[in-house]
Amino acid sequence: INAEYGTVDRRQRMSEVAASSSAASAKQDQEHAQCERMLHKTIANDYFVGWLLKAMSNSGCSTSGSTVDTVATASDKNAVSAASMAFFRCRPCRDVDALAYYSADEGVVLCEDKLGHTTTGAVASNVRHELVHAFDTCRVKLDTSNCLHLACTEIRASALSGECRFFYEALRGNYSKFSNHFEDCVRRRAVLSVSMQPHCSANATAAVDAAWQRCFADKEPFDEHP
């Protein structure tokens, strides 16, 4: 009898494991589909994303086959060709503490398992941020092992992505002052990003201070901060 109960118990456990695995797979499929939808919408509709991609192309930067003209001028703003997505990808990022990141090997990656209830606006801001890094990596041969280089691109990414607009600062609870809120936000977020890199964490503030004047003033490829 005990052996019979043991067989039933094993079958039940196997059934529970299979059900759990199926649920996890369905959840991952949903996260991936959500990520793809938000990424498509951002690339098709966000003017600044299109501008950054065009600027990269005009500067001779590789966008892995991205059809930047389609991104910038497509008449059907909901339709994005497969080629337009070549520089972007959605994947789980359990080893990354961020919503998005850029690497020369992968392009711009949106972390599908971190999206949750993230708005399209926040996704667009993160994509712009990472595209600034991609642009800087190409145009100045960015060396992220150099803390000054890292500080410079983080200053520019925070300033040019739109993440420091007053609306987003208010959502973060940083609305105690109106004057200089933009500069304060850019500096704070740049320091935070630099400090997340182990080799620069100890001197993140000093690196941002040293790079500030030149890099905050550098608005390329825009004429002014978006």
Sequence and secondary structure as in RCSB ss.txt:
>XXXX:A:sequence
INAEYGTVDRRQRMSEVAASSSAASAKQDQEHAQCERMLHKTIANDYFVGWLLKAMSNSGCSTSGSTVDTVATAS
DKNAVSAASMAFFRCRPCRDVDALAYYSADEGVVLCEDKLGHTTTGAVASNVRHELVHAFDTCRVKLDTSNCLHL
ACTEIRASALSGECRFFYEALRGNYSKFSNHFEDCVRRRAVLSVSMQPHCSANATAAVDAAWQRCFADKEPFDEH
P
>XXXX:A:secstr
 HHHHHHHHHHHHHHHHHHHHHHHHHHHHHHHHHHHHHHHHHHHH HHHHHHHHHHHHTT   TT  HHHHHH S
STT   TGGGTTEEEE  TT SSSEEEETTTEEEEEGGG TT  HHHHHHHHHHHHHHHHHHHHS   TTSHHHH
HHHHHHHHHHSSTTSHHHHHHTT  S STTHHHHHHHHHHHHHHHTSTTTGGGHHHHHHHHHHHHHH  TTSSS 
 
